[in-house]
């Protein structure tokens, strides 16, 4: 079954898997400057006050509100000192939920998440009613996310008259791209209420700009592996050879998981639609003349 997660939940899952995230709750009101944050639970997590230095502290309600941790006395009193005060002190007052990220800040985690989604897609169906004596349709007007004919899997004619739904393959005369618009030409058909065509196509994920945006995961393991892989690439770029000792094995395992999930996706998805994805037939351009069920 497809999963539905917020982008924040998806990214935090990846950070957890890579041991780069600690959920926290404040245990005292912050000073007016809000540069010293008290989190009592940290006293039980380290005896080394340098452990959390150069981590990133973010507000749960908006991960775009984050600060660099410059010093700590976490082992004795659970205090973190951040690079500059939070704009709103109440964000880090008593009993507020926070997140501590290791190596990558939330902006970089958003980049890793978007890079992981970049070439992934959902399969979508778009219905376009027929217009009488019209033989050319701009598909991008009906589906703004459809920007190239390479996204299209198949065309279907759909008849919803008489409260009965019937579909059949739709012959296509010509399809072409025009400045970001996908134009379809078909033989002219008699159009009546309840008749139209269905476009089945790949809908690639849009760039995410909000942590609360909901993400539909039809291939959840593939997307999770891709996001972790992109995060590891950023970690290795940030730390260089230092990352090899701590995350080297994780990189190998993640790459293996990504290859396995991509192969499984190709096997169950692309092969199933091979006839429409690889050798999309345009059919007989005269087949709709006098067409009837």
Residue pairs with C-beta under 8 A, 6 or more apart in sequence:
2 216
2 217
2 218
2 220
3 216
3 217
3 220
4 214
4 215
4 216
4 217
5 13
5 214
5 215
5 217
6 211
6 212
6 213
6 214
6 215
7 110
7 113
7 208
7 210
7 211
7 212
7 213
7 214
7 215
8 63
8 211
8 212
10 113
10 215
10 217
10 223
10 224
10 227
11 109
11 110
11 112
11 113
11 211
11 227
12 21
12 99
13 224
14 109
14 112
14 113
14 116
14 224
14 227
14 228
14 231
15 21
15 101
15 102
15 104
15 109
15 231
17 224
17 228
18 228
18 231
18 232
18 235
18 247
18 250
19 102
20 101
20 102
20 103
20 104
20 231
20 235
21 99
21 100
21 101
21 102
22 45
22 99
22 100
22 102
23 97
23 98
23 99
23 100
24 39
24 41
24 42
24 57
24 97
24 98
24 99
24 100
25 39
25 41
25 95
25 96
25 97
25 98
26 37
26 38
26 39
26 92
26 93
26 94
26 95
26 96
26 98
27 38
27 39
27 40
27 41
27 78
27 94
27 95
28 38
28 40
28 94
29 89
29 93
29 94
30 36
30 37
30 38
30 86
30 89
30 92
30 93
31 89
32 89
33 85
34 85
34 86
34 88
34 89
34 91
34 92
35 81
35 82
35 83
35 84
35 85
36 79
36 80
36 81
36 82
37 57
37 79
37 80
37 81
37 82
37 92
37 98
38 77
38 78
38 79
39 74
39 78
39 79
39 80
39 98
40 78
41 78
42 52
42 72
42 74
42 75
42 78
42 80
43 74
43 75
43 76
43 77
43 78
45 51
45 74
46 52
46 74
46 75
47 75
48 75
49 71
49 72
49 73
49 74
49 75
49 76
50 72
51 72
51 74
52 69
52 72
52 74
52 80
52 100
53 69
53 70
53 71
53 72
54 68
54 69
54 70
55 68
55 69
55 100
55 101
55 102
56 66
56 67
56 68
56 69
56 100
56 101
56 102
56 104
56 105
56 106
57 66
57 67
57 68
57 69
57 80
57 82
57 98
57 99
57 100
58 65
58 66
58 67
58 98
58 99
58 100
58 101
58 105
58 106
59 65
59 66
59 86
59 91
59 92
59 96
59 98
59 99
60 96
60 97
60 98
60 99
61 91
61 97
62 91
62 211
63 99
63 106
63 109
63 110
63 211
64 106
64 107
64 211
65 86
65 87
65 91
66 101
66 105
66 106
66 107
67 82
67 83
67 84
67 86
68 82
68 83
68 105
69 80
69 81
69 82
69 83
69 100
70 81
70 82
70 83
71 81
72 79
72 80
72 81
73 79
74 80
86 92
90 96
92 98
99 106
101 109
103 235
103 238
103 239
104 112
104 231
104 234
104 235
104 238
108 234
109 231
110 208
110 211
111 230
111 234
112 227
112 230
112 231
112 233
112 234
113 208
113 227
113 230
114 207
114 208
115 226
115 227
115 230
116 223
116 226
116 227
116 228
116 229
116 230
116 231
117 205
117 208
117 215
117 223
117 226
117 227
118 204
118 205
119 204
120 204
120 205
120 219
120 222
120 223
120 226
121 151
121 202
121 203
121 204
121 205
122 202
122 203
122 205
122 216
122 218
123 153
123 200
123 201
123 202
123 203
123 218
123 269
124 143
124 145
124 200
124 201
124 202
124 203
125 198
125 199
125 200
126 139
126 142
126 143
126 146
126 198
126 199
126 201
127 158
127 196
127 197
127 198
128 137
128 139
128 142
128 196
128 197
128 198
128 199
129 191
129 195
129 196
130 189
130 191
130 195
130 196
130 197
131 191
132 190
132 191
133 188
133 191
134 188
134 191
135 173
135 185
135 186
135 187
135 188
136 183
136 184
136 185
137 183
137 184
137 185
137 186
137 197
138 181
138 182
138 183
138 184
139 146
139 152
139 181
139 182
139 183
139 184
139 199
140 146
140 147
140 180
140 181
140 182
141 181
142 199
143 199
143 201
143 203
145 203
145 204
145 206
146 152
146 182
146 199
146 201
146 203
147 180
147 181
147 182
148 177
148 182
149 175
149 176
149 177
149 182
151 182
151 201
151 202
151 203
151 204
152 175
152 182
152 199
152 200
152 201
152 202
152 280
153 200
153 201
153 202
153 273
153 276
153 277
153 280
154 169
154 200
154 273
154 276
154 280
155 169
155 170
155 172
155 184
155 197
155 198
155 199
155 200
156 167
156 168
156 169
156 170
156 197
156 198
156 200
157 167
157 168
157 169
157 170
157 195
157 196
157 197
157 198
157 288
157 291
158 165
158 166
158 167
158 195
158 196
158 197
158 198
159 165
159 166
159 167
159 194
159 195
159 293
160 194
160 195
160 196
161 192
161 193
161 194
161 195
166 293
167 198
169 281
169 283
170 186
170 197
170 283
170 288
171 186
171 187
171 282
171 283
171 284
171 285
171 286
171 287
171 288
172 184
172 185
172 186
172 282
172 283
172 285
173 185
173 186
173 187
173 282
173 285
174 184
174 185
174 282
175 182
175 183
175 184
175 185
175 282
176 182
176 183
177 183
186 197
186 288
187 285
187 286
187 287
187 288
187 289
188 288
189 195
189 288
189 291
200 276
205 215
208 215
215 223
217 223
219 261
219 265
219 269
221 257
221 261
222 258
222 261
222 262
222 264
222 265
225 254
225 257
225 258
225 261
226 258
228 254
229 251
229 254
229 255
229 258
232 243
232 247
232 250
232 251
232 254
235 243
235 247
236 243
236 244
236 247
236 251
270 277
275 281
